């Protein structure tokens, strides 16, 4: 077989957590920075594809197309290498197995989170300075950012839980794929699904809201903006933090509990034998 069984995936996830927590701070920072940039690449790809597709194929298919191309980000993380906060949130399976300490896991998650933020923000800045964002794409990017900062806080948390249940499953199944084609396939389904369904991913939002903030400062973009002024006014640095904090909480819960902890319960005996 060119894939691992679920029990073997659980063991691989634990081994991966051990490896991740043994990385140096420099390795975590660099690989976290790259992962944040890779997710941002997928985010911009999605923005370009969906800028006018709904008018041609309808909203549902447009969202599906956006999700499919957004999966580029996780494919790059999985294949090229990177440390992604949301994927690393399955590490509780290794904590519960006694292979990783809580302190070691928190060290990785905190460093990687801020490295992801730096990577996504850096890509957004490069993109903004490149002058390559078309007017229609700029309007789409601004609309996405404004929509995210106007979601009610409770909904952000629940959308974060739902999102990272899907993302963590994609990462989980990628541990089980033994070739690159298999890894791409298992990333594609869950990632395109969560995007099409409108769930919230903290690392993606690090880019989406950052580029929105930058574009908000361009008079020509605002001149063409058809967004309600009261909603646009919420696109600020405090609005940025007001999205990231609850979404991050939801993302942690989605992966740590619904994937990491539950699969530990299922495979506790097998993991104890390793």
Buried (B, 14 or more C-beta within 10 A) or exposed (E): EEBBEEBBBBBBBBBBBBEBBEBEEEEBBBBBBBBBBBBBBBBBBBBBBBBBBBEEEEEEEBBBBBBBBBBBBBBBBBBEEBBBBBBBBBBBBBBBBEBBEEEBBEBBBEBBBBBBBBBBBBBBEEBBEEEEBEEEBBBBBBBBBBBBBBBEEEEBBBBBBBBBBBBBBBBBBBBBBEEEEBBBEBBBBBBBBBBBEEBBBBBBBBBBBBBBBBBBEBEEBEEEBEBEEEEBEBBBEEBBEBBBBBBBBBBBBBBBBBBBBEBBEEBEEBBEEE
